[in-house]
Amino acid sequence: MRNKGKASAKNATYYSQAVGRALNALERLKTAPEPLSLQDLASAIGGAKASVFRLLYTLEAHGYVTRDAAGAYSLSNDVKALIPRRFVAPLVRAARPAIDRLAQELGETASVAALFDNHIEVVAVAESPQVIRMSNTIGRIIQPHASSLGKAITAFQSEARREHLLHSYGIYRYTPKTITDRLALRAEFESIRERGYAVEREETHLQGCCFGAPLLADDGSAFAALSLAMPVMRLRDQEQEAHMIGRLREAANSVVEALRSTPR
């Protein structure tokens, strides 16, 4: 549990300033979209550069942070891998009522995917009650360039983060409609950011269609997404599409609000 650098008068005797500053440094690195310099971290957590350097050197020696060729710091991959997993349970708790309602009201499969260090993964599914349907599976690794969940999350990342995800997964063609050209992908991500949601029409499976809405953090980056998937044959017209996208975006906003109101 974070103390935010303060201890009550009752417990001040036992509070370690050094440990508190180390935890503050890790918290700052966790929320940073890019590696941070020594000066950035010293300004963020307070203290002289020399003492902050010793703190970071110790964290690096124990495998909690890494330093790149330019001397900038970031969380180690081992630590990054732990953070999203801890977040999955509250995310699923907050999203479960929303995706269950979507699947029941609209009759199509609703899913939740979360962003991890180098991939996007399905963490919850509410299957369509219909016999002919688009299914999903918990634990499935999502394409960042082709699926609506993947595109909804990847579009709302920094350029460096987008490239990291695309490089980690690879840009593969699944159908003739899969976007694999880099310039076309850049334009697709820009369009998604402008309209606020992603659309996938037969880009991963022929005869399949999917809409994705991002769950955005306070800094505007996506940490997860909700989706609705259906066979193309059930998508009748633009009015139906607009209604489904509207309900999906409302559900995504409700999940974000539920997470914000959850005690940490």
C-alpha atoms as one frame of an Amber mdcrd trajectory, in Angstrom:
protein
   0.000   0.000   0.000   1.329   3.405  -0.928   2.129   5.829   1.874   2.795
   8.771  -0.505   5.812   9.830   1.510   3.971  10.529   4.750   3.559   8.620
   7.983   1.178   9.280  10.818   2.588  10.734  14.018   1.915   7.424  15.710
   4.082   5.477  13.235   6.647   8.133  12.289   9.281   6.453  14.451   9.198
   3.372  12.241   8.912   5.099   8.870  11.980   4.793   6.619  12.510   7.833
   4.399  14.894   5.869   2.177  12.399   3.066   1.553   9.620   5.606   1.024
  11.640   7.451  -1.610  12.539   4.183  -3.329   8.844   3.273  -3.550   8.026
   6.763  -4.837  10.667   6.308  -7.541   9.130   2.985  -8.592   5.652   4.538
  -8.655   6.923   7.375 -10.864   8.608   4.947 -13.258   5.448   2.828 -13.379
   3.371   5.723 -14.752   6.034   7.182 -17.061   5.400   6.568 -20.793   9.143
   6.768 -21.516  12.380   6.105 -19.559  13.237   8.916 -17.127  16.566  10.637
 -16.607  18.232  10.996 -13.223  17.259  14.678 -13.198  13.615  13.833 -13.981
  13.443  11.380 -11.089  15.249  13.673  -8.663  12.731  16.416  -9.472   9.784
  14.026  -9.184  10.608  12.428  -5.832  12.730  15.176  -4.293  16.324  15.043
  -3.143  19.809  15.720  -4.438  20.875  13.966  -7.624  23.709  12.199  -5.800
  21.399  10.592  -3.235  18.782   9.699  -5.869  21.530   8.134  -7.983  22.551
   5.905  -5.036  18.927   4.905  -4.568  18.543   4.022  -8.264  21.875   2.213
  -8.319  20.640  -0.009  -5.484  17.308  -0.675  -7.219  19.188  -1.536 -10.397
  21.528  -3.890  -8.533  18.507  -5.755  -7.137  16.822  -6.001 -10.542  13.975
  -3.538  -9.970  15.032  -0.947 -12.553  17.137  -0.895 -15.708  19.243   1.850
 -17.244  19.579   2.342 -21.005  22.571   3.537 -23.028  21.545   7.164 -22.524
  21.414   6.698 -18.742  17.605   6.862 -18.517  15.755   4.594 -16.086  12.707
   2.339 -16.437  11.163  -0.542 -14.527  12.717  -3.933 -15.213  10.706  -6.412
 -17.273  10.211  -8.629 -14.216   8.615  -5.771 -12.285   6.535  -4.655 -15.280
   5.145  -8.160 -15.599   3.894  -8.075 -12.003   2.030  -4.769 -12.213  -0.675
  -5.651 -14.770  -1.302  -9.071 -13.219  -2.078  -7.383  -9.919  -4.471  -5.103
 -11.781  -6.348  -7.860 -13.644  -8.614  -8.883 -10.734 -10.045  -5.388 -10.049
 -10.351  -4.768 -13.802 -12.381  -7.942 -14.305 -14.545  -7.176 -11.248 -15.327
  -3.720 -12.607 -15.911  -4.911 -16.178 -17.908  -8.091 -15.554 -21.332  -6.404
 -15.059 -20.748  -4.243 -18.140 -19.841  -7.051 -20.534 -22.596  -9.300 -19.189
 -25.140  -6.538 -19.922 -23.729  -5.970 -23.404 -23.902  -9.661 -24.287 -27.451
  -9.962 -22.948 -28.863  -6.732 -24.411 -27.175  -6.856 -27.816 -26.868 -10.606
 -28.224 -23.202 -10.556 -29.223 -19.939 -11.606 -27.571 -18.369  -8.967 -25.306
 -14.746  -9.149 -24.160 -12.147  -7.326 -22.086  -8.447  -7.184 -22.940  -5.648
  -5.668 -20.857  -2.281  -4.216 -21.816   0.768  -6.000 -20.442   4.418  -5.127
 -20.981   4.809  -6.530 -24.490   1.387  -7.911 -25.382  -2.376  -7.477 -25.139
  -4.347 -10.307 -23.552  -8.024 -11.210 -23.163  -8.938 -11.290 -19.454 -12.742
 -11.667 -19.480 -15.434 -12.826 -21.917 -19.244 -12.815 -21.980 -20.290 -15.090
 -24.841 -23.173 -14.368 -27.180 -26.243 -16.512 -26.400 -26.707 -17.172 -30.119
 -25.677 -20.436 -31.773 -23.818 -18.703 -34.610 -21.443 -16.281 -32.932 -17.928
 -14.904 -32.711 -16.249 -16.471 -29.675 -13.286 -15.372 -27.600 -11.027 -17.059
 -25.043  -9.514 -15.814 -21.780  -5.732 -15.802 -22.107  -5.760 -15.239 -25.856
  -2.990 -12.913 -27.045  -4.478 -10.159 -29.191  -3.090  -8.763 -32.451  -2.194
  -5.087 -31.893  -2.685  -4.253 -35.583  -5.703  -6.317 -36.637  -8.227  -6.918
 -33.826 -10.518  -4.192 -32.506  -9.305  -4.799 -28.939  -5.688  -4.592 -30.031
  -6.169  -1.526 -32.193  -8.228   0.271 -29.531  -5.392  -0.168 -27.029  -2.421
   0.302 -29.368  -3.784   3.511 -30.909  -3.740   5.226 -27.517  -0.056   4.624
 -26.747   3.032   6.712 -27.340   4.748   6.108 -30.655   7.551   4.204 -28.919
   5.053   2.008 -27.071   3.119   1.301 -30.268   6.310   0.252 -32.020   7.231
  -1.972 -29.079   3.883  -3.773 -29.246   3.986  -4.160 -33.026   7.560  -5.425
 -32.927   6.821  -7.868 -30.096   3.805  -9.412 -31.845   4.746  -8.942 -35.496
   2.610  -7.513 -38.297   1.067 -10.597 -39.882  -1.623 -10.879 -42.531  -4.625
 -13.017 -41.532  -7.060 -12.149 -44.316  -6.915 -10.016 -47.474  -8.310  -7.146
 -45.368  -5.596  -7.178 -42.666  -3.671  -3.894 -42.587   0.061  -4.625 -42.745
   1.453  -1.488 -44.419   3.153   0.780 -41.867   1.789   4.037 -43.298  -1.720
   2.604 -43.505  -1.455   1.405 -39.902  -0.330   4.843 -38.764  -3.361   6.367
 -40.480  -5.637   3.728 -38.938  -4.375   4.466 -35.419  -4.818   8.193 -36.003
  -8.421   7.649 -37.124  -9.103   5.533 -34.034  -7.770   8.275 -31.756  -9.916
  10.878 -33.518 -13.204   8.961 -33.314 -12.495   7.250 -29.964 -13.091   3.622
 -30.946 -11.770   0.880 -33.243 -13.514  -1.118 -35.956 -12.356  -4.434 -37.370
 -14.109  -5.860 -40.430 -12.830  -9.276 -41.457  -9.226  -8.361 -40.589  -8.614
 -11.402 -38.380 -11.437 -13.739 -39.494 -13.491 -13.683 -42.665 -17.181 -13.044
 -41.969 -16.316 -11.542 -38.569 -16.787  -7.970 -37.367 -15.745  -6.359 -34.100
 -15.847  -2.955 -32.374 -13.416  -1.910 -29.627 -13.561   0.914 -27.072 -10.469
   1.855 -25.038 -10.327   2.273 -21.274  -8.245   5.400 -20.802  -6.050   6.405
 -17.876  -5.810  10.011 -16.702  -2.844  10.598 -19.020  -4.893   9.563 -22.063
  -3.210   6.201 -22.615  -5.256   2.991 -22.899  -4.671   0.299 -20.276  -7.482
  -1.991 -21.473 -10.408  -2.166 -23.890 -13.892  -3.622 -24.294 -15.173  -5.179
 -27.504 -18.300  -6.469 -29.195 -17.850  -9.185 -31.827 -20.405 -10.595 -34.264
 -20.798 -12.290 -37.629 -20.911  -9.767 -40.479 -24.257 -11.189 -41.615 -25.957
  -9.800 -38.471 -24.737  -6.245 -39.032 -27.725  -4.804 -40.877 -27.048  -1.100
 -41.329 -25.227   1.989 -40.057 -27.950   2.728 -37.514 -27.430  -0.636 -35.823
 -23.659  -0.172 -35.934 -23.892   3.299 -34.361 -26.172   1.954 -31.611 -23.805
  -0.900 -30.758 -20.754   1.362 -30.735 -22.581   3.852 -28.535 -23.525   1.172
 -26.009 -19.980  -0.191 -26.070 -18.440   3.219 -25.367 -20.918   3.830 -22.550
 -19.917   0.494 -21.041 -16.215   1.339 -21.328 -16.763   4.676 -19.579 -18.713
   2.941 -16.802 -15.817   0.540 -16.198 -13.326   3.412 -15.953 -15.584   5.190
 -13.448 -15.978   1.987 -11.422 -12.207   1.575 -11.269 -11.724   5.184 -10.189
 -14.150   4.714  -7.315 -12.488   1.487  -6.175 -10.337   1.986  -3.030  -6.628
   1.363  -3.653
